[in-house]
Amino acid sequence: MKPAIDMRKVERKLGDRQMAFDFSRPRGSITAILGPSGSGKSTLLNLIAGFLAPDRGQVLIDGTDVSHLPPGERGVSMVFQDNNLFAHLDIATNIGLGLDPALKLDGTQKDRVAASLERVGLAGYEKRLPGTLSGGERQRVALARAFARARPVLLLDEPFDGLGPGLAADMISLMLEIRADVDATVMMVTHDPREAESAADQVLFIDQGRIAADGPMSGFFERSDLPALSAYLRGRPEA
Ligand SMILES: Nc1ncnc2c1ncn2[C@@H]1O[C@H](COP(=O)(O)OP(=O)(O)OP(=O)(O)O)[C@@H](O)[C@H]1O
């Protein structure tokens, strides 16, 4: 079977940081992306989503080279750290735009908007503006939008940050449910080892713009052969 995500010798320079990614992921897998601040985790997601173009190499999704396609045509949903809701549009419209940019929603799509809000515990919030919600509630709206779109690839950039442990665990369960519904392939950036272990089956550890480790989640934090991982877990840059 073709990999769901296939990054073939992708290179991209940002500022003076040269980044290089080469890996693939099977459909239905959940990968935690770990690594120090500034190592290139968000850049990796942006390259898959199409918000950044590679200088070299190819990005394949389900076997199709999408390197030159805009984000909306890649079959990818991304939830950002700052959840990027439109401040002047109500919650239902923000989610509806994810389903149809022209907002001509049919009955089924409207039901999906309402159902996704219910799933994240925000039933009845349809007419509220983002500014009237707490940070955690806005984050849940962003998740609801990604869930409602049900795209085959779901990219999450620290999506559960600031939700508190209970709610973050609820949102992880929800993410696992959604993934099972559509057999989605998930890649999530997180700084929380427990979150990574509870959600992911695989890991990519990024260090200085490169993949320092690519393997199963299970046992990853016990590895002693990766100096960059030890430094990361101690919370200090590598000497
Ligand atoms: N537009 C840009 N111009 C120049 N440099 C950039 C740009 N965007 C990112 N960088 C640099 O590229 C590197 C990787 O950034 P990236 O946001 O991918 O890191 P990250 O691992 O997601 O970090 P964090 O955990 O802090 O969010 C950083 O050194 C950053 O300063």
The ligand as an SDF file (V2000), in Angstrom:
LIG
                    3D

 31 33  0  0  0  0  0  0  0  0999 V2000
    9.7220   32.8540    8.1380 N   0  0  0  0  0  0  0  0  0  0  0  0
   10.8840   32.5380    8.7110 C   0  0  0  0  0  0  0  0  0  0  0  0
   12.0210   33.2380    8.4130 N   0  0  0  0  0  0  0  0  0  0  0  0
   13.2110   32.9240    8.9780 C   0  0  0  0  0  0  0  0  0  0  0  0
   13.3550   31.9280    9.8430 N   0  0  0  0  0  0  0  0  0  0  0  0
   12.2790   31.2080   10.1950 C   0  0  0  0  0  0  0  0  0  0  0  0
   10.9860   31.4730    9.6440 C   0  0  0  0  0  0  0  0  0  0  0  0
   10.1040   30.5880   10.1640 N   0  0  0  0  0  0  0  0  0  0  0  0
   10.8220   29.8160   11.0020 C   0  0  0  0  0  0  0  0  0  0  0  0
   12.1140   30.1790   11.0200 N   0  0  0  0  0  0  0  0  0  0  0  0
   13.2010   29.5540   11.8020 C   0  0  0  0  0  0  0  0  0  0  0  0
   13.2330   28.1830   11.4760 O   0  0  0  0  0  0  0  0  0  0  0  0
   13.5060   27.4070   12.6330 C   0  0  0  0  0  0  0  0  0  0  0  0
   12.4200   26.3650   12.8360 C   0  0  0  0  0  0  0  0  0  0  0  0
   11.1980   26.9910   13.2110 O   0  0  0  0  0  0  0  0  0  0  0  0
    9.9130   26.1430   13.6140 P   0  0  0  0  0  0  0  0  0  0  0  0
    8.8150   27.1100   13.8990 O   0  0  0  0  0  0  0  0  0  0  0  0
    9.6770   25.1000   12.5980 O   0  0  0  0  0  0  0  0  0  0  0  0
   10.4010   25.4470   14.9650 O   0  0  0  0  0  0  0  0  0  0  0  0
    9.5800   24.5790   16.0330 P   0  0  0  0  0  0  0  0  0  0  0  0
   10.3970   23.3270   16.2300 O   0  0  0  0  0  0  0  0  0  0  0  0
    8.1820   24.4060   15.6080 O   0  0  0  0  0  0  0  0  0  0  0  0
    9.7050   25.4830   17.3320 O   0  0  0  0  0  0  0  0  0  0  0  0
    8.7170   25.7050   18.6200 P   0  0  0  0  0  0  0  0  0  0  0  0
    8.7420   24.4070   19.3870 O   0  0  0  0  0  0  0  0  0  0  0  0
    9.4140   26.7960   19.3640 O   0  0  0  0  0  0  0  0  0  0  0  0
    7.3640   26.0830   18.1160 O   0  0  0  0  0  0  0  0  0  0  0  0
   13.6470   28.4020   13.7730 C   0  0  0  0  0  0  0  0  0  0  0  0
   15.0120   28.6300   13.9640 O   0  0  0  0  0  0  0  0  0  0  0  0
   12.9370   29.6270   13.2880 C   0  0  0  0  0  0  0  0  0  0  0  0
   13.4840   30.7940   13.8680 O   0  0  0  0  0  0  0  0  0  0  0  0
  1  2  1  0
  2  3  1  0
  2  7  2  0
  3  4  2  0
  4  5  1  0
  5  6  2  0
  6  7  1  0
  6 10  1  0
  7  8  1  0
  8  9  2  0
  9 10  1  0
 10 11  1  0
 11 12  1  0
 11 30  1  0
 12 13  1  0
 13 14  1  0
 13 28  1  0
 14 15  1  0
 15 16  1  0
 16 17  2  0
 16 18  1  0
 16 19  1  0
 19 20  1  0
 20 21  2  0
 20 22  1  0
 20 23  1  0
 23 24  1  0
 24 25  2  0
 24 26  1  0
 24 27  1  0
 28 29  1  0
 28 30  1  0
 30 31  1  0
M  END
$$$$
